[in-house]
């Protein structure tokens, strides 16, 4: 009997401490003018209201209760913003205040104790990583140097599709999600380490499979999806094996990225000197500043770019192709533009992209409807601040619902309709968009992502005819995740355009 009471007393004591903490916190915030808040429940706060996908649930809450809300995710206070004016104020006036990242316990292992580029809070470590990423890896000059890589990989995709279609006289079915993921991974891996994981002359197919699994696992573990991130009591346990999974994933990622660094060191004096890559460039800088360009920093940047760049770009291109299949008149208009400025005797090149404004309109309209990260990566306030007449306490997690802002009927005419023409001739100027974020924590890879997407989609439109599988429209249901994937992977029917066969035969 005594042992049973002893067993029950610990959870009861923890519960009492937790409730007491909440009451003390509540008494301190009563005098502050917080944003409005929907009805909540004890302990869990507003978590009972949420259904997947989260960005839609939060958009519905904002439409009922207002564009700025104070929510409670268990023990975490949350600021939800669905107003372009307030979002603009956050990323300008209060940019430094909201430059931190919340420390989710579930992400501790895969973020190397919150020191990676994406997870690190504002400070010396983050500024160092940001400087290296923007200057040494993703600057305009660096992207110009890697033009040939992107061009070559997009041509490899075109050649592969053409060869596969030669087996059939009619249309051929293709798994677009798989092909687009392979394309982006090859581009980024070649820029980082000079290796191809898919297609001709591919290396380490086992590593390619492992990396794809790592991207999916990291996406599943990330974001606001683990209860232990919001309930301190649960951190004493490991429900669902989240910590064990994260630790295994971190070890696998470290092993893979360190092997990429070690491989370059082993071949650096011969092959490495001819093949300029991100790892090669950073290792060349290492002897002069070993405390800055450590192996840990190089590994971290490799993983950050691979993780953030592959899934986001591949998902967006899958949405683009889905929209084009459901709107063939847009596809034909984009194709006509390419034929006018590029012609039929060669493939589209990056240098042509400035002459293809409608293709950019298609990309922009897709990013408006299906932003890369619909809630942006969460921010956290480092001190109290005033926003829209409300007081936002330090330590408040911030969600900016880009999905809701970019579909706001007060801003956009026919907001749910796919209409690239809204961006022609500056018509949408002043209509606020931020699919890649804004301010200090804005995505530095936007330039690379847009180049890959424009070149790849332009080539697919130029070289092939596309149809849906069956007569029904492509299912546009949104899946759950930080990067908003499609709920159903896209399959499409294609065949080479007769006018482009002579060009494809030369690839």
N, C-alpha and C positions, 0 to 999 in steps of 0.2 A: 504494500500500500504506500509506504513512504517512498519507495523507488518510483512509483507511478506519479506521485505528486511532484517529486524532484524532476521527473522527465517533462511534466507539463509546465513547470514553473519557468523554465528558460524562455520558451516562446511567448509566454504571458508577459514576462518581464520586458522582453524586446518590444512587444506590442505596446505596452504602457509607455516605454521610453519614446517610441516612435510617435504615438498620439500626443504625448506631452510636447515633443519637439514641434509638431504641427501646430499645436495651440499657441505655443510661444511665438512661432513664426507668423501665425495669423494675427496675433495681437500687435505685432510690430508693423504689419502691412495695412492694418485697418485705417491708420491715419493717412496713408498714401493714396493718391488718386490713381488707382490702377485702371487699365482699360476694362471695358465690360467683359463679363464672363458668363457663359451659359451655365445652367444649373449643373452642379457636380455632385459626386457621391463621396462619402468619407473614405479616406485612404487612397482609393484608386483615382480620385479626381474625375477627369473627363475621359479616361481610357475606355469606359463602357460605351461611348458614343462612336467609337471608331470602327470602321469596316474597310476592307481593302477594295480598291486602291486608296491609300491614305490621302493623296492629293485631292481626290474627288470628295471624300468625306469632309475634309477641311474646307473645301470650296463651298459645299452646302451649308456648313456652319456659318461661314462668313456671309453668305447671302441672306441668312436669317437674322444674325446678331450684329453684323457690321464688319467693316474692312480691317479693323484692328481689335484683337481679342486677347484676353489673358486666360490661359488654360493651365491646367495642372495635370502633368503626366506622373501620377504617383507622387513622389517627393520632388519632382523637378518642375519649377515654374517655366511656362512657355509663353512666348509672344508670337502670335500668328498675325502676319501682315498680308493683306490682299489688296492693298492700295498702292498705285504707282507713285503717288506723291510722297507717301510715308516711306516706301521702299527707297525712293530717291534720297530722302532726308537721311535714312539710315546709312546708305553707302556713300554719302558725301559728308554731311555735318558730323555724323556719329560713326564714321568709318572705322576709326581706331578703337572706339569703345566696343564695337561689335566684331572686332577682328579675331577674337579667340574662337576656339573650337570646344564644344562640350566633351568631357572625358567620359566616354561610355566604357564601363568595365568590360563589356563583351569585345571591345576593340583594342584592349590593352596589348594583347600579344601581337596581333597582326600590324599594329601601328608602332611596334617597338617602343612601348611605353609612351605613346603620343609624341613621337619625334619625327614622323614622316612628314613630307611636304603638305599633304592634305590634312593630317590630324594635328599637326603642331600648332599650338597657340601662338599669338603674335609675340615676337621677341627675337633674340639674337639668332637662335637656331633657324626659325622660319625665314627671317630676312636673308640669311646666308643661302638657304635652299632656293628661295625665290630668285635671288640674284643669279645663281648658277643656272637655274632653269630658263630664265628669261634671256640671259646674255649668251651663255655657252651652249644652249640646246635649242631653244625655240625662237631665237631672234630672227628677224627678216633675212639677215645674211646666212644664218645656219639653214633656214628653210630653203633658200635659193641653192645652197650647196647640195641639198638632198632632192632636188627636182627630178633627177634621173631615176632615183629609186622609186618614187611615186609613179612616174611615167611607165617604168618597166613593169611594175607590179600590176598596174591597171591593164596594160597590154597582155600580160600573162593571163589575167582573168578573161579578157576578150578571146584570146587564143584557145583557152581551155573550154569556154562555152562553145566556140565554133567547132572545135574537134568533137565534142560530145554531141552536138546537133547533127554532125555529118552522118551519124549512125541512123538517123531517122529522116524520112522525106518530109514529114509534117512537123508540127510543133513538138518541142521537147520539154519535159517538166524539169524544173530545177528548184532546189532548196535554197532560197535567197538568203536566209539567215546564215546558213553555214558558209556559203560562198563569200558573203560580205564580211563575216568575221575573219575568215582566212585571209582575205585581202588586207584588211586593216592590221591584223597581227603581223603579216609578212612585211608590210611597210614599216611599222614601228620597230619590229625586231631587227630589220636591216639597218635602220637608222641608229639603233642602239648598239647592236653587236655584229652587224654584217652577216646575219644568218637568215635563211628562209626556212620556215617551218612547214610550208605546204607547197604542193605543185612540183614542177621540175627542179632538179638540183636541191631538193629540200633536205634539211639535216635534222636529225634527232626527232623522228616522228613520235617517239615516246614522250619526249619533253613537250612537244606540241599538245599532245593529249592531256598531259599533266597541267600545262598552263591553262588550257581551256577550262579544265575542272577547277583550277584555283580561282579563276575569274568568277565563275559561278558561285563557288563557295564563299569567296570574300563578299560578293554582292549580297548573298543570303545572310551573312553574319553582320553586315554593316547596317547603318541607318538606325531608325527608331523602331526596331522590331523585337527587341529582347527585353522581357519583363524585368530582369535583374538590373537593367540600366535605370529603372525608375523606382525600384523598391529596394532600399538598402538591406533589408532583412534577407532577401534572396541571394545577396552576394556572399553570405556565409555558406551557401550550398552551390551546386552546379547543376541546376535543373536543365535537363535536355542535353547535358554534356557540352554546353556552349564553350566553356573555357578550355576543355580538352580539345575540342575541334579547332578552336582558334590557335592553340599552342602547336598542334600538328601542322596546321596550315602555315603558320609563321616559320616553322622549321623547314618545311618544304620550299617555301618561297625564298628563304635565305640561302638554302643550298643551291637552288637553281640560279639565283642572281650572282652568287659568289663564283659559281662555276663559269659564268659568262665573263667575269672579270679575270679569273685565273687563266681561262683559255686565251684571252687576248695577250696576257703577259707572256705566255708560252710561245706564241707565234709572232709577238710584236716586232721582233727584229727583222723578220722576213716579210710575211704576208701582211702583218698589221700595218707596216709602214705604207703600204699601197692602198689600204682600205680604211678610209677615214670614217670613224663612227663616233658616237657619243662617248662610249667607254674609252676609246683610243684618245680622244681629245682630253677627257678628264684625267686619265692616267698620265698624259704628258704634262699636265699642270701639277700633278701630285708632288714631284720632287721639290718644286719651288715653295709650295704651301701645303706640306703634309698634314697639318692640323685642320685645314679647310677641306681638302679633297681626299678625305679618308675613304677606305674601302666601304665603310658603313654608309657614308654619304652617297657614294656612287651606287651602291646596292639600293638604297632608299629611293634615289631618283629613277633608277631603272624600273623598279616595281611600281612607283607612282605613275609614271608615264604609261607603262604597259597596262596597268589596271584601269586608269582613268581614260586612256585613249582608245582602247580597243572596243570595249562594250558600248560606250557612248556613241561613237561614230558608226559602228555597225548597226546599232538599234535605229539611229536616225535615218540611215540609208534604207533600212527595211521599211520604215514608215513612208519615206519618199516614194519608193516603188509601189507600196500599197496604194497610196493616194493617186499615183499616175495610172495604175490599173483600173481604179474606180472612176477616173476622170480622163479618158483617152484624148479628149480635145486639148487638155493641157499638155499631154505627152506630144501630140502632133505639133502644137505650137512651139514647144521647146526644140523639137527636131527640125522644124522649118528654120528656126533661128540659127541652129548649128550648120545646116546646109548652106545658109546664106553667107555666113562669115567664115566657115571652115572649108566647106565643099565636100566632095565625095571621093576625092583621090587620096586622102590621108586621114589619120585619126586626130581627134581633138588633142591639143596640148595645153599645158598650164598657161603658156603665153597667150592663148586664145581666150582665156576666161574673162578678161576685162572687156571683151567685145561681145559677151553673152549675158546681157542684163536680165533677160527673162529666166534663164537658168538659175541665176542668183535669186530671183523672185520666188521660184519654186522652192529653193532651199529655205529661204526666209519664212515662207508661208508654212512650211512643214515644221520648222522650229517654233513658230508661233503656236500652232495647234498641238504639237507634241514636243515640248521643250526637253532638252537633254536630261536635265535634272529638275523635275516639276516643282519640287520644294526647295531647290538649291541644297547644297550641303549645309547642315545646321551650323549656325553661329552661336556665340554666347557673349553676353555683355560682361565687361571687366569692371564696370562701376555703374552707379546710378546715373540715369540720364532722363531728360525730358523729351518726350516724343508725342507730337500731336496733342499737347495739353495734358498728357498722362505722364506719370512717373514710372519708369521701368527700372526695377531693382537690379543691382549687380548679380551676376550668376544666373540670369534669365536666358534660357535657350531660345533662339530665334528661328522661326520658319517663315520664309518669304515664299508665298504660293504663286510662283511664276505662272503656273498653269491657269489659275483663276484670273490673274491680271491680264494675261494675253488672250483670254476669252471673255473679257468684260464687255457686255453690250453697251455700256456707257462710253467705251473707248473705240470699239471695233464694230463696224456695220456687218450684220450677218456673221457674228463671231464664230459660229461652229462650221461655217461653210469654207471649203478649200477654194480660195480665190487668189492665186498669185498676182493677179492684176492689181490688187490693192497696194502693192509695193512698187508699181511702175511709176517712173517719172517723179519719184519723191512723194507720191500721194500719201504714204503712211508716215511721213516725217512728223515727228512730234508724238506719235502713238508709241508709247513706251514699251520696249522689249528688253529682256535681259536673259536669254536662254543660257548664256555662259557665265552668268553672275556679273558683278560689278565691283569696282573699288579694289582695295588691296587683295582681297581674296577672290577676285575674278579669275576665271580659268585662263592661264597663259597659253594653253594649247589651242585656243580658238582659231588662230591663223592656220595651223596645221590641219585641224579638223575640216575647215571649210575647203581647203585645197584638195584634200583627199575626196571629200564628198562631191564637190563640183566636177572634178575630173572623172571619177568613177561613174556617177550618174550620167554625165554627158556622154561618156563612151557607150554605156549600155543603151541609151536612147538613140545615139547615132548609128550603132551597128546592128541592132536587133529589133525585130517586131515582137511586141509583148501582148499577151492575152491572159485573162483570168483562167483559173482551173474551174471549169464549169460555167454556168450562166449567171449564178448569183454573184453579187458584189463581194469583194474581199471583206472578211470580218475585221472590223476596226476596234475590237474590244481591247482595252488597255490592261496590261498585266500589272502585277505589284513589284515594286523594287525601287531602289534609289534612282535608277536611270529609266524607268518607265518602259519596259519592253512590251512588245505585242503579246497578248495573251495566247495567241495561236501563231506559230511560226509561219512565215509566208512562203508559199509555193506558187510558182508562176509557170506559164507556158511561153516559150520563146522560139524564134527561128531567125537565122541571119537575114538581113535585108538584101535582096538580090543586088542592089546598087553597091553594097559594101563588101560583097564576097571577094572581089579581086584584092581589096585592101586586107581583108582578114586572112586570105591565103598567104600573104607575105609575112605574117607575124611569126 
